[in-house]
Amino acid sequence: MHYKLKHKKWELKDEYVEVIPQEIVQKKYIGKGRSAKVYLSYSGNEGIATKTFTGEPVSKLILFILTGSANPYTWCEDAIECAMIRRRILSSLCQIWFKDKLRLPKTFGYRWNEEHKAFEIDAEYIPGKHAPLFNPLDIDQVNYMSELKNEIMKPLKDKLIESGFDGLVWQAGKGNPVAVSNFMMLNKENGTRQWIWIDLESGLPALFAMNPLSTLFYYIPKCIKHRDWLFDHVDSTKLSDYLKKYKDIITSELGKKTYQNLCDDVDILSKKQKNWKGLSRHQKSLYYAASQKKITEESKLYYENKPLPWFLKNSMNFLKRAIQSVKNNVVKLLKKIYNFRYQKFIKRVYRYFSSVSYRWRLVRWYLKKEIDKWHSRKFLTESESKFLKGELQNDDKSSYLTDFSIHIGIKPFVKVFSFIIMPILIASGVFSIQNGAIIILAAGPLARTLYTVWRMSNSLISSKPQFPIIALIVGLFPVIGNLAYPAELIYQSKGRRNKLSKFIIYSFSAKAGSKVPIWGGKDSEIEHIFNRICHFMLK
């Protein structure tokens, strides 16, 4: 049972048309985005990706501030039907625009998920991969990101703008580096590649473009045009005119029946979109609360024509939940502090800095985990993964890799010094703000340099003295100084012997890109930019 807006009146609707494969096996969680969580299930041999529109907390908060409710795909049936219609229309148009180079996954239908209290879409599971990162073992070194951007995303954005899909360009990557993750690559049996546009539904309004020009000269004018925050909006009049303009091409390529279906879908989309977009902020907030069973049906009917009382009630409820959430989090934190095994932690820290073999085992475990992550993302083949893991066993690499682990191990202490001890000393007047800032900036490089100098001094008394000059120099730089010893190992090694060291740097550079707030993340364009910079520096 879920809610549907019909003729400006909110009513209950129990039935809807859907075509979903039967005998679905239990779902397995496989990932999430800003708008939804994705689950994998099987019907026979066919994989089904179920996108449940639960949304993440930050996205929910932003949408509440801007619109008064969570993601409309979560609770508004007109919105989810718009998503279904857009997918049908674009599945056909992409055949015209890109032939076999780009397609949408087959979409089976939608349903209400009572457990999550959200709508969900069932679509074809794509067993491909996102645009692969460069890795030092790849012989071909194909620039998949360049292919995706120049041959798929750029022409797609142009076609979407021309045909009236004003808001969909956000999901296609206009000013939005996260949109790269909306596309997957499928290798076909004939050796060619096909790209699949897997995610067409936004998690946030199109207002936070990384490119400010896109915001100023595209997104803000479109917001003014639609008199709303731009959120997957379609200019149905423009789309209808586009279909008429290219009627002959569409008819010759897809047939008269498909053309007529497209025209009918545009008419339905226009009505559904008006229903969805026509809701006031008060209605969105009220109907979302009703869908989540936060209020009764009687309360919903009572507040339908009382925006101010509903606003006050909703604000009080939000305040109560916020206070309760803070209280719960404080209790959890205090429990963790109380139950933390301090003695075990101190023993491990002592072992880490006193035992070379313990550090080597730890760094080997960490790097093995990174190799497995790349392999699971299909960025490393099985043979490449085995080769890198084999290199972890080589004794001639263990020295520099344990030094690398020391640099990683001292980072928490540097952070404690920089963000806790130094601010206290500055506040106490021991250091001025200017001198304190210099000390904080120099803390990491200084710690790494002291360790490398100590190591070089100790190596003088060994039978095989080592003088890691490259590590000493690289360690002087903030942030990238953590890669001092992998850089040293690359310098010391030749040919295939330095592949592991290069992989460490590739892995860390990509991880840095994935940690960039808002526009970063796994499979984002920012992750690829960091990866490409690393690749061309080490090429």
Buried (B, 14 or more C-beta within 10 A) or exposed (E): EBBBBEEEEBEEEEEBEEEEBEEBEEBEEEEBBBBBBBBBBBBEEEBBBBBBBBBBEEBBEBBBEBBBBBBBBBBBBBBBBBBBBBBBBBBBBBBBBBEEBBBBBBBBBBBBBEEBBBBBBBBBBBEBBBBBBBBBBBEEEEBBBEBBBEBBBBBBBBBBBBBBBBBBBBBBBBBBBBBBBBBBBBEEEEEEBBBBBBBBBBBBBBBBBBBEEBBEEBBBEBBEEBEBBBBBBBBBEBBBBBBEEBBEEBBEBBEEEBBEBBBEBBEBBBEBBEBBBEBEEBBBBBBBBBBBEBBEEEBBEBBBEEBEEBBEBBEEEEEEEEEEEEEEEEEEEEEEEEEEEEEEEEEEEEEBEEEEEBBBEBBBEBBBEBBEBBBEBBBBEEEBBEBBBEBBEEEEBBBBBBBBBBBBBBEEEBEEBBEEEBEEBBEEEEBEEEEBEEBBEBBBBBBBBEBBEEBBEEBEEEEEEBEBEBBBBBBBBEEBBBBBBBBBBBBBBEEEBBBBBBBBBBBBBBBBBBEBEEBBBBBBBBBBBBBBEBBEEBE
